[in-house]
Amino acid sequence: MTVAANRRSIMTLFSDKNDIYSHQVKIVLAEKGVAYETENIEAGEISEDLLELNPTGSLPTLVDRGLVLFNSRIIMEYLDERFPHPPLMPAYPVARAQCRLLMQRIENDWYPLFAKAKDENHPECAAARKQLKEELLAVAPVFSQYTYFMSDEFSLVDCYLAPLFWQLQLLGIEFTGAGSKALKGYMNKVFSRDSFAKSLGNSAALNIMDDK
């Protein structure tokens, strides 16, 4: 694994452009302004280069000199420590732990629903879309209390949450009624960041949600 990694002179991210976890890492890389190469792996494809580095073939996989990392959370925290400016985690241990708990809750509570919601052949697809929409609207007041999610500073939590909102929009899931203004306001803020635009391969900032 180390030999294969050492062949690469620049940081390389193996990713799927439609993968929510790969998107998380791309936002962090853009926030940090890190130069890297992308090797896109389409769903269902087998990459010999990737398997040589990561026998599980999981995405995203990051190669940085002799280091090979997989699991988006591990990659994101590594990048935040490797490139400390701008910081994407709080300075104090208690606040850092709270951020990790938030990411874990997003992972456990909303990502499984999203996995069903995006699969139109899944028998629980419609129910998952409805439940996910309702749960997000239920916590909408939280989005009004802070500039970003549970914080006034953009953090790894937002790098975890923003791709979820983006994917829901691509699925045509629209937030309406009570709480929708707060959610759309948050979406506007994160989608309009330069880092988010760059994570999608766009140079211009995005601001595509209305606040009605």
Solvent accessible surface area in square Angstrom, and as a share of the most:
residue,aa,sasa,rsa
1,M,112,0.50
2,T,77,0.45
3,V,108,0.62
4,A,7,0.06
5,A,0,0.00
6,N,94,0.48
7,R,165,0.60
8,R,48,0.18
9,S,118,0.76
10,I,64,0.33
11,M,13,0.06
12,T,0,0.00
13,L,0,0.00
14,F,0,0.00
15,S,0,0.00
16,D,15,0.08
17,K,133,0.56
18,N,101,0.52
19,D,31,0.16
20,I,9,0.05
21,Y,64,0.24
22,S,0,0.00
23,H,12,0.05
24,Q,0,0.00
25,V,0,0.00
26,K,23,0.10
27,I,1,0.01
28,V,0,0.00
29,L,0,0.00
30,A,23,0.18
31,E,24,0.11
32,K,20,0.08
33,G,65,0.63
34,V,23,0.13
35,A,75,0.58
36,Y,61,0.23
37,E,89,0.40
38,T,56,0.33
39,E,54,0.24
40,N,87,0.45
41,I,17,0.09
42,E,75,0.33
43,A,89,0.69
44,G,83,0.80
45,E,100,0.45
46,I,136,0.69
47,S,21,0.14
48,E,130,0.58
49,D,71,0.37
50,L,5,0.03
51,L,65,0.32
52,E,82,0.37
53,L,2,0.01
54,N,0,0.00
55,P,93,0.58
56,T,97,0.57
57,G,24,0.23
58,S,46,0.30
59,L,47,0.23
60,P,2,0.01
61,T,0,0.00
62,L,1,0.01
63,V,0,0.00
64,D,6,0.03
65,R,150,0.55
66,G,35,0.33
67,L,68,0.34
68,V,17,0.10
69,L,28,0.14
70,F,70,0.29
71,N,81,0.42
72,S,5,0.03
73,R,52,0.19
74,I,95,0.48
75,I,0,0.00
76,M,1,0.00
77,E,33,0.15
78,Y,49,0.19
79,L,0,0.00
80,D,11,0.06
81,E,113,0.50
82,R,85,0.31
83,F,48,0.20
84,P,73,0.46
85,H,145,0.65
86,P,61,0.38
87,P,87,0.55
88,L,5,0.02
89,M,12,0.05
90,P,42,0.26
91,A,87,0.68
92,Y,165,0.63
93,P,103,0.65
94,V,107,0.62
95,A,30,0.24
96,R,56,0.20
97,A,48,0.37
98,Q,102,0.45
99,C,12,0.07
100,R,84,0.31
101,L,116,0.58
102,L,34,0.17
103,M,1,0.00
104,Q,72,0.32
105,R,153,0.56
106,I,4,0.02
107,E,47,0.21
108,N,86,0.44
109,D,65,0.34
110,W,23,0.08
111,Y,11,0.04
112,P,64,0.40
113,L,20,0.10
114,F,7,0.03
115,A,50,0.39
116,K,65,0.28
117,A,0,0.00
118,K,107,0.45
119,D,58,0.30
120,E,137,0.62
121,N,141,0.72
122,H,57,0.25
123,P,128,0.80
124,E,81,0.36
125,C,15,0.09
126,A,81,0.63
127,A,64,0.50
128,A,4,0.03
129,R,56,0.21
130,K,128,0.54
131,Q,83,0.37
132,L,0,0.00
133,K,58,0.24
134,E,86,0.38
135,E,56,0.25
136,L,0,0.00
137,L,33,0.17
138,A,75,0.58
139,V,50,0.29
140,A,1,0.01
141,P,81,0.51
142,V,37,0.21
143,F,7,0.03
144,S,82,0.53
145,Q,122,0.54
146,Y,79,0.30
147,T,57,0.33
148,Y,27,0.10
149,F,14,0.06
150,M,81,0.36
151,S,31,0.20
152,D,89,0.46
153,E,127,0.57
154,F,17,0.07
155,S,6,0.04
156,L,0,0.00
157,V,1,0.00
158,D,0,0.00
159,C,0,0.00
160,Y,1,0.00
161,L,0,0.00
162,A,1,0.00
163,P,0,0.00
164,L,0,0.00
165,F,0,0.00
166,W,32,0.11
167,Q,26,0.12
168,L,1,0.00
169,Q,42,0.19
170,L,112,0.55
171,L,46,0.23
172,G,61,0.58
173,I,22,0.11
174,E,101,0.45
175,F,1,0.00
176,T,76,0.44
177,G,58,0.56
178,A,99,0.77
179,G,26,0.25
180,S,6,0.04
181,K,135,0.57
182,A,22,0.17
183,L,0,0.00
184,K,9,0.04
185,G,25,0.24
186,Y,2,0.01
187,M,2,0.01
188,N,27,0.14
189,K,76,0.32
190,V,1,0.00
191,F,0,0.00
192,S,35,0.23
193,R,67,0.24
194,D,88,0.46
195,S,8,0.05
196,F,2,0.01
197,A,0,0.00
198,K,120,0.51
199,S,10,0.06
200,L,57,0.28
201,G,69,0.67
202,N,64,0.33
203,S,107,0.69
204,A,67,0.52
205,A,56,0.43
206,L,28,0.14
207,N,107,0.55
208,I,92,0.47
209,M,32,0.14
210,D,77,0.40
211,D,78,0.40
212,K,184,0.78
